[in-house]
Amino acid sequence: MRRADREVTDINEMEIIPTNASMAKDNGQLVSKPLEDMYPFLDREQFAKDMIIDMVNA
């Protein structure tokens, strides 16, 4: 019986997506983006088109 080669990836090297991100306002305050706007981010035009509720401007 032939065994397939297997690769083990260190979790520290893995990118976890989707991910909620925070952004800094001009005054330095951190604000979390809404859950519907998670990384990897959509093009803003596509995101606005797909929304069925008003977008939150954080």
C-alpha distance (Angstrom), angle and dihedral (degrees) to the residues before:
residue distance angle dihedral
M1 . . .
R2 3.81 . .
R3 3.80 118.9 .
A4 3.78 119.2 -143.5
D5 3.78 117.1 -124.8
R6 3.77 110.1 -106.1
E7 3.77 128.6 -159.8
V8 3.78 122.4 -149.6
T9 3.78 114.8 -152.8
D10 3.77 121.3 -153.8
I11 3.80 108.6 -122.6
N12 3.82 89.1 -132.7
E13 3.81 88.1 66.3
M14 3.80 95.2 50.0
E15 3.78 122.1 99.6
I16 3.80 109.8 -136.5
I17 3.79 111.1 -144.0
P18 2.92 139.1 -145.3
T19 3.78 93.3 38.0
N20 3.77 130.6 176.5
A21 3.80 110.9 -129.6
S22 3.78 134.7 -161.2
M23 3.76 126.4 -143.7
A24 3.78 131.9 -157.4
K25 3.79 119.3 -121.2
D26 3.80 121.1 -143.0
N27 3.82 89.8 -94.2
G28 3.84 91.3 54.8
Q29 3.81 95.3 -106.1
L30 3.82 113.2 141.5
V31 3.79 115.7 -131.6
S32 3.81 124.9 -173.1
K33 3.76 117.1 -131.0
P34 3.82 115.8 -121.8
L35 3.81 117.1 -90.9
E36 3.80 92.2 -109.2
D37 3.82 89.7 60.4
M38 3.79 102.4 61.7
Y39 3.81 132.2 151.3
P40 3.01 127.4 -62.1
F41 3.79 84.6 57.3
L42 3.78 122.9 -142.7
D43 3.76 121.1 -130.4
R44 3.83 104.6 -83.1
E45 3.81 92.5 -120.5
Q46 3.82 91.6 51.6
F47 3.80 91.3 44.6
A48 3.83 92.2 52.5
K49 3.81 91.0 46.7
D50 3.83 92.1 51.8
M51 3.82 95.5 48.2
I52 3.81 116.7 102.4
I53 3.82 93.0 -172.3
D54 3.80 131.0 47.4
M55 3.79 113.5 -75.2
V56 3.80 118.9 -113.3
N57 3.79 113.7 -124.4
A58 3.79 102.7 -148.2
